[in-house]
Amino acid sequence: SSWWKSVQPAAKDPILGVTEAFLADHSPDKVNVGVGAYRDDNGKPVVLECVREAERRIAGNLNMEYLPMGGSMKMVEETLKLAYGENSEFIRDKKIAAVQALSGTGACRLFADFQKRFLPDSQIYIPIPTWSNHHNIWRDAHVAQKTYHYYKPESRGLDFAGLMDDIKNAPNGSFFLLHACAHNPTGVDPTEEQWKEISHQFKDKGHFAFFDMAYQGFASGDPERDAKSIRIFLEDGHQIGIAQSYAKNMGLYGQRVGCLSVVCEDEKQAIAVKSQLQQLARPMYSNPPVHGALIVSSILGDPDLKKLWLKEVKVMADRIIGMRTALRENLEKLGSPLSWKHVTDQIGMFCYSGMTPEQVDRLTNEYHIYMTRNGRISMAGVTTGNVGYLARAIHEVTK
Ligand code: PMP
């Protein structure tokens, strides 16, 4: 109609576009290592056994009532324990303002909106590279963006010096977005020692750390270990914010269940902050969806189901780590003169391979292998069945 004359088609999302192209390809050899969702060794999506069991238990006494604006408090309570620790003093002293969010994306967006509303002139420092949606989220929340160094192409590892310099050179009291573990897309995380240095530098500068934790448990297989960065900051007395997601670590992608939390001075401030977070949610979506939250609280609230979940997260993480080893070994066996050490050094769902956009294009056009042009391989799409083919193709286009 004439109302929408000026509307042009939006640019394609770089990640979702890959899946579309993959689906349109009819080659029997085709491989999708673009999508950031876990697959089993047969390339099939997985519903965890703990989730199936939780659903059976829920089915009997399910109603469809609204959750409160802040979401399921039982789910939030359990979720905070995962991030802050079972016996966290911040939880005990009720210093955390926390609400259920629409998965990790929704938690980031709610925080960005909160930041804009109460500190309208503040900026956010975002790592280069990062999950591309981070830029969209803070842009749409009208928060000005700055970037900081993170990745060093030469070593395919962390640019620690660049990162520390940027932290030092940022104006005191700046906001930084940090990936708590399993950095997307690079798979490069600071070591524990480096996190300690980062935390000290943040302290010196009075910066605010906002942790996006989309992969807790998915990096090492142990959610406690993957929360180390956060625990270091908490020990140093930082008042941080965290976005948590159950998309990856519980396989609840489409359920959109997550949590936003902000550490406050005291209980009174936490109550105020939470009420404002709810106020932001109200005109957007009123209240979050109930089903995923019920699944999460049923699992984490039951010692046996929680144990099963921990086992299943570890199975997923271990399969990915195993595929990293297999990919590297295959490339080395083929006699690739390049170093593929970074494939096993990097952690989490993604391997930032260092391949150029042109090499990726060749993988797609000649070998029916689909991935984003930044060279990011989703290790979750690599299987015993396709790792040899993938290695041969990578070897061919990089030699
Ligand atoms: N943050 C990062 C770094 C991610 O990789 C993702 C998922 N790709 C998310 C947040 C959000 O995912 P979701 O909204 O599905 O929880």
Residues whose N, C-alpha, C, O or C-beta is under 5 A from the ligand:
A	BS01	PMP	G36 L102 S103 G104 T105 G106 W131 N184 D212 A214 S245 A247 Y253
